[in-house]
């Protein structure tokens, strides 16, 4: 990502971002070089090593693990912050919301509630990272995962659904979670000022996913028809719902998934 140029021509600038978000052309030569330096694991964007000799050397050049997602380095994130802009790309999003968190907090001490939420965020982060997602942000009792082609390939919808299923499975019995997954064309890139720029996604697909997480009951994963089709989800025999989401002029069709009961 270090070589992404800053162009005045917005259309040309978006095309460069689109290539980077889907193909990652500017970082390919860096990946070839850094893959020769030991040792795994590595930054999934630029292949900077996090262990072995490389893990000792690369932090000196600004490529330590990125705290937001330990599968990526701080250098890639720093460049994204400096290179404001982005492009509209096909991607998938996951919003996971703790249901009834206010009531949970009322019944628990502040320390116990903080530990519970910390466990939830750690669990969600681990699953999202394993599925190749970028952990966009934590908002209150909610975690947001962004699945973009340069990190997940064309299987971003499948990876998002798999992450949602895994999160339901691993939180079953100890914290109530509702999840929404959606796929669509969203603006992805670095937005905001230099001081507070964030790499994120914006647009209607993001808003729909947020509404889905709010509409999901505890232990439910709501997958839009678009995400279900892109993930080639076998929806036969599954529950279908038609939801009237706030701010949407038409009903949103979803498939309902639940955690698999433990034997």
MARSENU-557158 format. One record per residue (C-alpha): x, y, z; residue in three letters; chain; residue number from 1. Coordinates in Angstrom, 3 decimals, decimal comma. Layout:
residues N
PT         c1         c2         c3   resn   chain   resi
PT          X          Y          Z    ala       A    NUM
...
***
This chain:
residues 263
PT         c1         c2         c3   resn   chain   resi
PT      0,000      0,000      0,000    unk       A      1
PT      3,030      2,314      0,436    unk       A      2
PT      3,073      3,141     -3,281    unk       A      3
PT     -0,530      4,263     -3,705    unk       A      4
PT     -0,177      7,729     -5,337    unk       A      5
PT     -2,197     10,787     -4,397    unk       A      6
PT     -3,999     12,017     -7,520    unk       A      7
PT     -6,095     15,120     -8,006    unk       A      8
PT     -8,305     13,295    -10,483    unk       A      9
PT    -10,940     11,704     -8,261    unk       A     10
PT    -11,999      9,134    -10,855    unk       A     11
PT     -8,406      7,993    -11,390    unk       A     12
PT     -7,808      7,997     -7,635    unk       A     13
PT    -10,843      5,769     -7,074    unk       A     14
PT     -9,688      3,377     -9,761    unk       A     15
PT     -6,325      2,974     -8,022    unk       A     16
PT     -8,098      2,325     -4,725    unk       A     17
PT    -10,414     -0,150     -6,445    unk       A     18
PT     -7,444     -2,124     -7,752    unk       A     19
PT     -5,828     -2,138     -4,320    unk       A     20
PT     -9,028     -3,190     -2,551    unk       A     21
PT     -9,680     -6,021     -4,985    unk       A     22
PT     -6,292     -7,087     -6,335    unk       A     23
PT     -3,628     -5,408     -4,199    unk       A     24
PT     -1,380     -4,777     -7,227    unk       A     25
PT      0,856     -2,186     -5,526    unk       A     26
PT      1,853     -4,508     -2,699    unk       A     27
PT      2,578     -7,633     -4,705    unk       A     28
PT      6,313     -6,965     -5,074    unk       A     29
PT      6,606     -6,263     -1,347    unk       A     30
PT      4,894     -9,544     -0,567    unk       A     31
PT      7,308    -11,450     -2,843    unk       A     32
PT     10,293     -9,845     -1,118    unk       A     33
PT      9,051    -10,139      2,456    unk       A     34
PT      7,925    -13,731      2,031    unk       A     35
PT     11,646    -14,545      1,773    unk       A     36
PT     12,284    -13,130      5,245    unk       A     37
PT     11,561    -15,540      8,119    unk       A     38
PT      9,141    -16,124      9,705    unk       A     39
PT      5,382    -16,785      9,913    unk       A     40
PT      2,876    -15,448     10,915    unk       A     41
PT      2,850    -12,416      8,606    unk       A     42
PT      0,902     -9,274      7,780    unk       A     43
PT     -1,774    -10,375      5,334    unk       A     44
PT     -1,419     -7,127      3,363    unk       A     45
PT      2,343     -6,766      2,873    unk       A     46
PT      3,674    -10,111      4,255    unk       A     47
PT      5,869     -8,424      6,886    unk       A     48
PT      6,926    -11,237      9,255    unk       A     49
PT      5,836    -11,080     12,893    unk       A     50
PT      8,076    -13,868     14,220    unk       A     51
PT     11,648    -15,093     13,851    unk       A     52
PT     14,398    -12,762     12,682    unk       A     53
PT     11,951    -10,748     10,594    unk       A     54
PT      9,702    -10,266     13,615    unk       A     55
PT     12,591     -8,613     15,433    unk       A     56
PT     13,648     -6,412     12,512    unk       A     57
PT     10,421     -5,300     10,827    unk       A     58
PT      9,034     -3,324     13,836    unk       A     59
PT     12,077     -1,061     13,482    unk       A     60
PT     10,672     -0,088     10,079    unk       A     61
PT      7,141      0,478     11,358    unk       A     62
PT      5,760     -2,982     10,607    unk       A     63
PT      4,853     -4,259     14,060    unk       A     64
PT      1,497     -5,978     14,503    unk       A     65
PT     -1,508     -3,664     14,135    unk       A     66
PT     -3,443     -3,796     17,448    unk       A     67
PT     -6,805     -3,489     15,650    unk       A     68
PT     -6,184     -6,736     13,814    unk       A     69
PT     -3,033     -8,715     14,655    unk       A     70
PT     -2,897    -10,262     11,195    unk       A     71
PT     -1,930     -6,871      9,721    unk       A     72
PT      0,933     -4,476     10,401    unk       A     73
PT      0,895     -0,900     11,640    unk       A     74
PT      2,698      0,260      8,497    unk       A     75
PT     -0,167     -0,730      6,207    unk       A     76
PT     -2,677      0,984      8,483    unk       A     77
PT     -0,541      4,136      8,754    unk       A     78
PT     -0,402      4,477      4,960    unk       A     79
PT     -4,153      4,000      4,720    unk       A     80
PT     -4,638      6,846      7,192    unk       A     81
PT     -2,352      9,112      5,146    unk       A     82
PT     -3,841      8,172      1,768    unk       A     83
PT     -7,359      9,514      2,137    unk       A     84
PT     -9,802      8,168     -0,389    unk       A     85
PT    -11,348      4,904     -1,401    unk       A     86
PT    -13,626      3,261     -3,922    unk       A     87
PT    -16,927      1,473     -4,235    unk       A     88
PT    -16,307     -2,278     -4,136    unk       A     89
PT    -18,332     -5,416     -3,610    unk       A     90
PT    -17,763     -6,518     -0,028    unk       A     91
PT    -19,457     -8,162      2,949    unk       A     92
PT    -20,090     -6,868      6,441    unk       A     93
PT    -20,836     -8,422      9,805    unk       A     94
PT    -22,340     -6,612     12,776    unk       A     95
PT    -22,584     -8,546     16,059    unk       A     96
PT    -24,563     -7,019     18,913    unk       A     97
PT    -24,900     -8,178     22,523    unk       A     98
PT    -28,611     -8,389     23,177    unk       A     99
PT    -29,914     -6,912     26,426    unk       A    100
PT    -26,553     -5,522     27,483    unk       A    101
PT    -28,205     -2,815     29,606    unk       A    102
PT    -30,067     -5,445     31,632    unk       A    103
PT    -26,896     -7,530     31,897    unk       A    104
PT    -24,953     -4,561     33,246    unk       A    105
PT    -27,690     -3,856     35,791    unk       A    106
PT    -27,425     -7,375     37,225    unk       A    107
PT    -23,619     -7,418     37,393    unk       A    108
PT    -20,877     -5,405     38,997    unk       A    109
PT    -19,076     -3,015     36,663    unk       A    110
PT    -15,920     -5,139     36,850    unk       A    111
PT    -17,748     -8,365     36,009    unk       A    112
PT    -19,588     -6,712     33,115    unk       A    113
PT    -16,332     -5,296     31,771    unk       A    114
PT    -14,728     -8,746     31,906    unk       A    115
PT    -17,740    -10,270     30,145    unk       A    116
PT    -17,626     -7,715     27,340    unk       A    117
PT    -13,858     -8,107     27,086    unk       A    118
PT    -14,316    -11,839     26,618    unk       A    119
PT    -16,923    -11,182     23,910    unk       A    120
PT    -14,698     -8,726     22,031    unk       A    121
PT    -11,698    -11,084     22,269    unk       A    122
PT    -13,776    -13,993     20,980    unk       A    123
PT    -15,266    -11,956     18,129    unk       A    124
PT    -11,893    -10,525     17,134    unk       A    125
PT    -10,276    -13,956     17,042    unk       A    126
PT    -13,014    -15,343     14,793    unk       A    127
PT    -13,078    -12,352     12,455    unk       A    128
PT     -9,310    -12,366     12,068    unk       A    129
PT     -9,281    -16,110     11,380    unk       A    130
PT    -11,813    -15,549      8,579    unk       A    131
PT     -9,699    -12,782      7,023    unk       A    132
PT    -11,866     -9,854      8,120    unk       A    133
PT    -10,696     -6,442      9,160    unk       A    134
PT    -12,088     -5,573     12,585    unk       A    135
PT    -13,595     -2,212     11,710    unk       A    136
PT    -14,474     -1,067     15,202    unk       A    137
PT    -16,085     -1,743     18,568    unk       A    138
PT    -19,130      0,439     19,228    unk       A    139
PT    -20,603      0,090     22,700    unk       A    140
PT    -21,707     -3,558     22,859    unk       A    141
PT    -21,219     -4,177     19,142    unk       A    142
PT    -18,356     -5,381     16,960    unk       A    143
PT    -18,108     -4,712     13,220    unk       A    144
PT    -16,192     -6,851     10,743    unk       A    145
PT    -15,322     -5,818      7,183    unk       A    146
PT    -14,643     -8,478      4,539    unk       A    147
PT    -12,980     -7,019      1,422    unk       A    148
PT    -11,711     -8,901     -1,657    unk       A    149
PT     -8,027     -8,007     -1,242    unk       A    150
PT     -8,047     -9,849      2,109    unk       A    151
PT    -10,630    -12,574      1,557    unk       A    152
PT    -10,749    -13,024     -2,221    unk       A    153
PT    -14,086    -13,462     -3,922    unk       A    154
PT    -15,349    -15,582     -1,035    unk       A    155
PT    -15,970    -12,596      1,252    unk       A    156
PT    -19,669    -13,463      1,699    unk       A    157
PT    -18,891    -17,073      2,599    unk       A    158
PT    -16,237    -15,953      5,061    unk       A    159
PT    -18,665    -13,491      6,682    unk       A    160
PT    -21,368    -16,153      7,094    unk       A    161
PT    -18,802    -18,607      8,470    unk       A    162
PT    -17,630    -15,991     10,969    unk       A    163
PT    -21,201    -15,317     12,072    unk       A    164
PT    -21,891    -19,011     12,585    unk       A    165
PT    -18,666    -19,504     14,540    unk       A    166
PT    -19,408    -16,512     16,753    unk       A    167
PT    -22,880    -17,812     17,599    unk       A    168
PT    -21,402    -21,222     18,396    unk       A    169
PT    -18,657    -19,888     20,638    unk       A    170
PT    -20,857    -17,441     22,556    unk       A    171
PT    -23,775    -19,838     23,079    unk       A    172
PT    -24,615    -20,245     26,742    unk       A    173
PT    -22,646    -17,359     28,204    unk       A    174
PT    -23,662    -14,167     26,367    unk       A    175
PT    -26,690    -13,403     24,126    unk       A    176
PT    -25,588    -12,230     20,682    unk       A    177
PT    -27,527    -11,190     17,554    unk       A    178
PT    -25,686    -10,940     14,245    unk       A    179
PT    -26,351     -9,455     10,809    unk       A    180
PT    -24,444    -10,240      7,597    unk       A    181
PT    -24,905     -8,393      4,321    unk       A    182
PT    -23,174     -8,148      0,937    unk       A    183
PT    -23,223     -5,241     -1,492    unk       A    184
PT    -21,400     -2,334     -3,095    unk       A    185
PT    -20,042     -0,059     -0,368    unk       A    186
PT    -17,500      2,757     -0,280    unk       A    187
PT    -14,354      1,339      1,347    unk       A    188
PT    -11,337      3,448      2,207    unk       A    189
PT     -9,762      5,933      4,583    unk       A    190
PT    -12,119      8,689      5,693    unk       A    191
PT    -11,850     11,575      8,152    unk       A    192
PT     -9,090     14,031      8,953    unk       A    193
PT     -5,397     13,145      9,191    unk       A    194
PT     -5,620     12,925     12,971    unk       A    195
PT     -8,729     10,751     13,166    unk       A    196
PT     -8,793      9,018      9,775    unk       A    197
PT    -10,219      5,526      9,823    unk       A    198
PT    -10,240      2,723      7,288    unk       A    199
PT    -13,891      1,770      7,111    unk       A    200
PT    -16,901      1,133      4,893    unk       A    201
PT    -19,838      3,456      4,266    unk       A    202
PT    -23,117      3,301      2,401    unk       A    203
PT    -26,458      1,537      2,337    unk       A    204
PT    -25,062     -2,022      2,757    unk       A    205
PT    -23,439     -0,894      6,011    unk       A    206
PT    -26,655      0,662      7,309    unk       A    207
PT    -28,654     -2,448      6,429    unk       A    208
PT    -26,188     -4,695      8,265    unk       A    209
PT    -26,420     -2,537     11,371    unk       A    210
PT    -30,232     -2,732     11,267    unk       A    211
PT    -30,061     -6,511     10,885    unk       A    212
PT    -27,927     -6,907     13,999    unk       A    213
PT    -30,481     -4,849     15,933    unk       A    214
PT    -33,345     -6,968     14,558    unk       A    215
PT    -31,684    -10,315     15,292    unk       A    216
PT    -32,793    -12,139     18,403    unk       A    217
PT    -30,321    -13,657     20,839    unk       A    218
PT    -28,603    -16,570     19,150    unk       A    219
PT    -29,709    -15,546     15,646    unk       A    220
PT    -27,704    -14,740     12,527    unk       A    221
PT    -29,698    -12,829      9,894    unk       A    222
PT    -28,234    -13,132      6,388    unk       A    223
PT    -29,618    -10,983      3,570    unk       A    224
PT    -30,683    -12,571      0,311    unk       A    225
PT    -27,709    -10,880     -1,400    unk       A    226
PT    -25,224    -12,361      1,076    unk       A    227
PT    -26,926    -15,752      0,998    unk       A    228
PT    -26,723    -15,881     -2,788    unk       A    229
PT    -23,108    -14,692     -2,885    unk       A    230
PT    -22,137    -17,254     -0,234    unk       A    231
PT    -24,037    -19,978     -2,110    unk       A    232
PT    -25,805    -20,748      1,142    unk       A    233
PT    -28,120    -23,754      1,000    unk       A    234
PT    -31,213    -22,048      2,397    unk       A    235
PT    -33,580    -24,963      1,820    unk       A    236
PT    -35,399    -25,764      5,032    unk       A    237
PT    -34,133    -22,651      6,804    unk       A    238
PT    -36,382    -19,953      8,230    unk       A    239
PT    -36,948    -16,942      5,989    unk       A    240
PT    -38,142    -13,532      7,151    unk       A    241
PT    -39,259    -10,348      5,465    unk       A    242
PT    -38,150     -7,430      7,641    unk       A    243
PT    -39,297     -3,827      7,632    unk       A    244
PT    -36,042     -2,153      8,589    unk       A    245
PT    -36,004      1,436      9,792    unk       A    246
PT    -35,275      3,866      6,961    unk       A    247
PT    -35,744      1,295      4,186    unk       A    248
PT    -38,543      1,800      1,666    unk       A    249
PT    -38,827     -1,914      0,863    unk       A    250
PT    -38,780     -5,072      2,955    unk       A    251
PT    -35,441     -6,819      3,425    unk       A    252
PT    -35,475    -10,577      2,855    unk       A    253
PT    -33,246    -12,602      5,167    unk       A    254
PT    -32,355    -16,175      6,021    unk       A    255
PT    -32,171    -17,028      9,729    unk       A    256
PT    -29,289    -19,160     11,025    unk       A    257
PT    -28,797    -20,351     14,592    unk       A    258
PT    -26,022    -22,024     16,530    unk       A    259
PT    -25,823    -25,785     16,084    unk       A    260
PT    -26,873    -27,477     19,338    unk       A    261
PT    -23,981    -29,079     21,188    unk       A    262
PT    -24,479    -32,850     21,658    unk       A    263
***
